[in-house]
Amino acid sequence: MLHPIYAALLAAGLLSAAGAAAHAGQSGSALATIAIEPTDTGVRLTGKAVALAAVSLDAKMTIERTGTAGRTATSQGGAFQLKAGERADVASVGLSMAPGDRLSVELVLSVDGQPIARSVVETSR
């Protein structure tokens, strides 16, 4: 049996995420993904970078949750040097969640301030 919060997230379509490269020069050098794992009280969100070529990048994962308990907003990230084929967890955040809460998560990978990959996860509105 699924944990109630995990089932609610599945029903909301939260577990579908997509990453896309979007800047010339370094375009295609990395992919951005967001992993979502259930916890006893909510979810753990992990931003991941997958290098398709050697790359020095900056990562920023921005999270916003709204619900009956109020609003929470945070961001996390840093600078990473990855070799071709290397993966890295670039951000990790645990959040309390309740049925009916809305969640928006965005992970952006950048090189020299220019976005090269982006992944977004949102609950339906």
N, C-alpha and C positions, 0 to 999 in steps of 0.2 A: 504494500500500500504506500502511495506517495505521501510525503509530508504535506499537510494542507497548504503551506505557503508555496512549496514547489509546484503543487497541482494548480494553484491559482496563477503562478507565473506561466506555466505551460498554457493554460487557458487564455491568458492575455497575449500570448504570442511573443513573450519576452525572449525566448531562447533562440530566436532567429537573428543572426547578426551577419553583417557583410563587411568585408574590407576591400578597399580599392585604391590603387595607386593613381596619382593625379597630377604629377608635376614633371615637366620635361627635364632632362639631364639625369636626375636620379630616379625618374619614373620607373617603376618595376623593380627597384632594388630592395624593397621590403614590403611585407604585408602586415596589416594590423588586424588583430582579432580580439574579441572579448569573451572570456570564459565565465560562465555563471554556475556556481555550485550552491546547493541548498545547505543551510546550517540549521541548528535547532531553533534559532530565533529570526532567521531571515535568509540572507544570501551573502556569498563571498564573490566579489567581482575581481577578475584578474585580467589586466591588459597585457597582451603578448605581441611581440614583434618577431617576425620570421624574415631573416635576411636571404634574399635571392642572389645577392652579390655583396661583396664587402662594402660596408657602409658605416659612417659615423652619423648618428641621428639623435634628435631630441624627441622624447615622448611625453605626451600630456593626456591623462585621462581625467575627464570632468564628469562628475556624477551629481544628479539632482533627484531627490526623493521628496514627494509631497503626499500627505495623508492626514488622517485624523490626529496624529501625534505632532503635526506641524510640518515644517520644511527643513530639509537638510541639503546643503550644497558643499561639495569639496572637490579638490583636484589634487592630482599626484602625478609624478613622473620624474624624469631626469635625463641625463645624457648617456648614450650607450654606443660602444663600438662593437660591431658584429662582423664576423667572417661569413662568407657565403655558406648557406646551409645552417647557420647557427640560429637558435631561438633564445629569446629572453623574456622573462616576466618583467615588464616595465612599470607596472603599478598593481597594487592589490589593496582592496578595501572591503571590509565587512560592514554590512548594514542590517539593522533591524527592519523587518518588513511585516506588514499586516495585510490581510485581504482588502482590496480596494485601494491600496497605495499605488501611486504612479511613480515610474522610474524612468529616467533618461540618462544614458551613459554614452559618452563620445570619447574615442581614443584617436588622437592625431599623432602621426609620426612626421617629423620635419627634418629637412637638411638645409642648413644655412637660412633658417626662418621660413622656408617654403615647404608647404605640406606635400608629402609624397605618398601617404597612405592614410586612410581614415576608416573607422568602423563605428557604427552607431547601433545601439539597442534601446528601444523604447517600448513601454507598455502601450497598448492601444488606448485611445482617448474616448 
